[in-house]
Amino acid sequence: MKDSTLIKGEIRNFILKSSYLPEDKVKNDTLIFVNGILDSMGFITLINYLEESFSLIANDDELIETNFESVNAIADFVARKLHAEKVLNDAL
């Protein structure tokens, strides 16, 4: 499993590429949607990216603002999903 720093870096790079913003405009605690960095279409693209890049499925009830408001929040969400999947796989 990837560590938190790598996950944050990958997510931040994706957001920077998607938004065409310079690096200094997106910090790990920047509120992505409040600041207009991503819109609703960007959110869909972000979810697709996360599902493909981290081999996870975001359930409808997880698609809430607190899980995706910043790079930190997204990385925490990804880490929780990956941990839950690992626990499930270990139990099998």
DATAHU-V214848 format. One record per helix or strand of 3 or more residues. SS is the DSSP state (a for helix, b for strand). FROM is the first residue (numbers start at 0). LEN is the number of residues. If there is no record, write none. Layout:
BEGIN
ss=SS from=FROM len=LEN
ss=SS from=FROM len=LEN
END
This chain:
BEGIN
ss=a from=3 len=16
ss=a from=22 len=3
ss=a from=39 len=15
ss=a from=59 len=3
ss=a from=64 len=4
ss=a from=70 len=21
END
